[in-house]
Amino acid sequence: MNETICAVCDRVSETRTCVTCQSRIRGLLAQIPEQFAWLHLSRQRLLGGGGDGRSSKRLHAPTPGDERVLNMLGPASRQPVTDAEDQAGPMPFLETLATWCEAVADERGLKSVKRHVTTMTTRLTAHLPWIFEQGFVKEFFEEIQDLVRTCQKITLTEPRRELLKGVACPSCDGLTLVRYFPGDWAAECTLCPSVRLDERDYRALVQDIVNTVAIKAIPPEV
């Protein structure tokens, strides 16, 4: 089989989407129902402050809930947003899923599914093998990833991030490599979306750095 470039991470792959990215997308979709449940539980403001991080001690009545959560659970839970000016901030949770479910249904000649988080997630998961081969797979990945990460920040379930000190990004040469716990990659660059290293590639990168340092440390012959 001819090798090509993964549409998501730009690494060599035998298919349009590499196995690692396919696994990552499956993992993101698997988190959707749980994040939706956590989002509902996060509707009330945290004690001591509002959803915008400012003090809750105000002279006027505060919004009855965290604005970020209300926005995410907003129009999409009842009707789609038809005007970009009607929506501030990230796309509502269910609207993001509904948009992709409608795209799959239209392209594959399927009936639409109910705007229910589990139903829509099940539809998208069932058609992932087909989605992996489509030209829009990178856009799909980015929107689902943004949805999950936005929810994680609100629900305080965001993965812990560790800066990998002393290891430069092989693309931009910046000290910007990080590792997420839990996460699917051994290292990711915070500036280069295409740089995502598995454990083998990360160890090889570290070994190259060690070898380079060792060569530089050898004194020149007299």
C-alpha positions as CSV (number, residue, x, y, z in Angstrom):
1,M,0.0,0.0,0.0
2,N,1.3,3.4,-0.9
3,E,2.3,5.7,1.9
4,T,0.6,9.1,2.2
5,I,0.5,11.9,4.8
6,C,-2.0,11.8,7.7
7,A,-4.5,14.6,7.2
8,V,-4.5,15.3,10.9
9,C,-0.9,15.2,12.1
10,D,1.0,15.4,8.8
11,R,3.0,12.3,9.5
12,V,3.6,9.4,7.1
13,S,0.6,7.1,7.0
14,E,-0.8,4.2,4.9
15,T,-4.3,5.9,5.0
16,R,-5.6,9.4,5.0
17,T,-5.7,9.3,8.8
18,C,-3.0,7.5,10.8
19,V,-3.8,4.8,13.4
20,T,-2.6,7.1,16.2
21,C,-4.9,10.0,15.2
22,Q,-7.8,7.6,14.7
23,S,-7.3,6.3,18.3
24,R,-7.2,9.9,19.5
25,I,-10.4,10.9,17.8
26,R,-12.1,7.8,19.2
27,G,-10.9,8.8,22.6
28,L,-12.2,12.3,22.3
29,L,-15.7,11.1,21.2
30,A,-15.7,8.6,24.1
31,Q,-15.4,11.5,26.5
32,I,-18.3,13.5,25.1
33,P,-21.2,12.0,27.1
34,E,-19.3,12.3,30.4
35,Q,-18.2,15.9,29.7
36,F,-21.8,16.8,28.9
37,A,-22.9,15.4,32.3
38,W,-20.2,17.3,34.1
39,L,-21.2,20.4,32.2
40,H,-24.7,20.2,33.6
41,L,-23.3,19.7,37.1
42,S,-21.2,22.9,36.6
43,R,-24.1,25.2,35.9
44,Q,-24.0,26.9,39.2
45,R,-21.2,29.4,39.9
46,L,-18.3,28.3,42.0
47,L,-18.4,29.8,45.5
48,G,-16.4,33.0,45.8
49,G,-16.6,34.1,42.2
50,G,-18.4,34.2,38.9
51,G,-17.9,32.4,35.7
52,D,-15.7,35.2,34.5
53,G,-13.3,34.8,37.4
54,R,-14.3,38.1,39.1
55,S,-15.7,38.4,42.6
56,S,-19.3,37.5,43.1
57,K,-19.8,40.5,45.5
58,R,-21.7,42.8,43.2
59,L,-24.3,45.5,43.7
60,H,-26.6,44.0,41.1
61,A,-28.0,40.5,40.9
62,P,-25.6,38.1,39.2
63,T,-26.5,35.8,36.3
64,P,-28.1,32.6,37.9
65,G,-25.3,30.3,36.8
66,D,-21.8,30.2,35.2
67,E,-22.1,32.2,31.9
68,R,-19.7,29.8,30.2
69,V,-21.9,26.8,31.0
70,L,-25.1,28.6,30.1
71,N,-23.5,29.5,26.7
72,M,-22.4,25.9,26.1
73,L,-25.8,24.5,27.0
74,G,-27.5,27.4,25.2
75,P,-29.5,27.5,22.0
76,A,-28.3,24.1,20.7
77,S,-30.2,22.3,23.4
78,R,-33.5,23.7,22.0
79,Q,-32.9,25.1,18.5
80,P,-29.9,25.7,16.2
81,V,-28.1,29.0,16.1
82,T,-29.0,30.6,12.7
83,D,-27.1,33.9,13.1
84,A,-23.5,34.1,14.2
85,E,-24.3,37.3,16.1
86,D,-26.7,35.3,18.3
87,Q,-23.9,33.3,19.7
88,A,-20.9,34.5,21.8
89,G,-18.0,32.3,22.6
90,P,-17.6,28.7,21.6
91,M,-20.2,26.8,19.6
92,P,-22.9,25.3,21.9
93,F,-22.2,21.7,22.9
94,L,-25.1,19.9,21.1
95,E,-24.9,22.2,18.1
96,T,-21.3,21.0,17.4
97,L,-22.4,17.4,17.5
98,A,-25.6,18.1,15.5
99,T,-23.7,19.8,12.7
100,W,-21.4,16.8,12.2
101,C,-24.3,14.3,12.5
102,E,-26.2,16.2,9.8
103,A,-23.1,16.3,7.6
104,V,-22.8,12.5,7.9
105,A,-26.5,11.9,7.3
106,D,-26.5,14.1,4.2
107,E,-23.4,12.5,2.7
108,R,-24.4,9.0,3.4
109,G,-28.1,9.2,2.8
110,L,-29.1,8.5,6.4
111,K,-32.0,9.6,8.5
112,S,-31.3,12.3,11.0
113,V,-30.9,11.3,14.7
114,K,-32.4,12.9,17.8
115,R,-30.4,15.9,19.2
116,H,-29.4,13.8,22.2
117,V,-25.8,13.6,23.3
118,T,-25.6,9.8,23.5
119,T,-27.5,9.3,20.3
120,M,-25.4,11.7,18.3
121,T,-22.1,10.5,19.8
122,T,-23.1,6.9,18.9
123,R,-23.9,8.0,15.3
124,L,-20.5,9.7,14.9
125,T,-18.6,6.8,16.4
126,A,-20.3,4.3,14.2
127,H,-19.3,6.2,11.1
128,L,-15.7,7.0,12.1
129,P,-14.2,4.5,9.6
130,W,-15.8,6.6,6.9
131,I,-15.0,10.0,8.5
132,F,-11.3,9.0,8.8
133,E,-11.1,8.9,5.0
134,Q,-12.9,12.2,4.3
135,G,-11.2,15.5,3.4
136,F,-12.8,17.2,6.4
137,V,-11.4,14.8,9.0
138,K,-8.9,17.4,10.3
139,E,-11.7,19.9,10.8
140,F,-13.8,17.3,12.5
141,F,-10.9,16.4,14.8
142,E,-10.2,20.0,15.7
143,E,-13.8,20.9,16.5
144,I,-14.3,17.8,18.6
145,Q,-11.0,18.4,20.4
146,D,-11.9,22.1,21.0
147,L,-15.3,21.0,22.4
148,V,-13.8,18.5,24.8
149,R,-11.0,20.9,26.0
150,T,-13.4,23.8,26.4
151,C,-15.6,21.6,28.6
152,Q,-12.6,20.3,30.6
153,K,-11.6,23.8,31.5
154,I,-15.1,24.6,32.7
155,T,-15.6,21.3,34.6
156,L,-12.1,21.3,36.0
157,T,-11.3,18.0,34.5
158,E,-8.6,19.3,32.1
159,P,-5.6,17.0,31.9
160,R,-2.5,18.0,33.8
161,R,0.2,19.4,31.5
162,E,4.0,18.9,32.1
163,L,6.6,21.0,30.3
164,L,9.3,18.8,28.9
165,K,12.4,20.8,29.9
166,G,15.5,20.8,27.8
167,V,13.8,19.1,24.7
168,A,13.3,21.4,21.7
169,C,10.5,21.0,19.2
170,P,11.9,19.3,16.1
171,S,9.9,21.7,13.9
172,C,10.2,25.2,15.5
173,D,13.2,24.5,17.8
174,G,11.3,26.1,20.7
175,L,11.3,24.7,24.2
176,T,7.5,24.2,23.8
177,L,7.1,20.4,24.1
178,V,4.6,19.3,26.7
179,R,3.0,16.0,27.9
180,Y,-0.6,15.8,29.0
181,F,-1.8,13.4,31.7
182,P,-3.9,11.6,30.7
183,G,-3.0,12.0,27.1
184,D,-2.4,10.1,23.8
185,W,1.0,11.4,23.0
186,A,4.4,11.4,24.7
187,A,5.0,15.0,23.6
188,E,3.2,17.7,21.8
189,C,4.3,21.2,20.7
190,T,2.1,24.0,22.0
191,L,3.0,26.1,18.9
192,C,3.1,23.4,16.1
193,P,-0.2,21.5,15.7
194,S,1.4,18.9,13.5
195,V,4.1,17.9,16.1
196,R,2.7,15.0,18.2
197,L,5.3,12.4,19.2
198,D,4.6,8.9,20.4
199,E,6.8,7.3,23.0
200,R,9.2,5.8,20.4
201,D,9.7,9.0,18.5
202,Y,10.1,11.1,21.7
203,R,12.8,8.7,23.0
204,A,14.6,8.9,19.7
205,L,14.5,12.7,19.8
206,V,15.9,12.7,23.3
207,Q,18.6,10.3,22.3
208,D,19.6,12.6,19.3
209,I,20.0,15.5,21.8
210,V,22.1,13.3,24.1
211,N,24.3,12.2,21.2
212,T,24.7,15.8,19.9
213,V,25.7,17.0,23.4
214,A,28.2,14.1,23.7
215,I,29.8,14.9,20.4
216,K,30.2,18.6,21.3
217,A,31.8,17.6,24.6
218,I,34.6,15.7,22.9
219,P,37.8,17.9,22.9
220,P,39.3,18.6,19.6
221,E,42.5,16.7,18.7
222,V,45.7,18.6,19.3
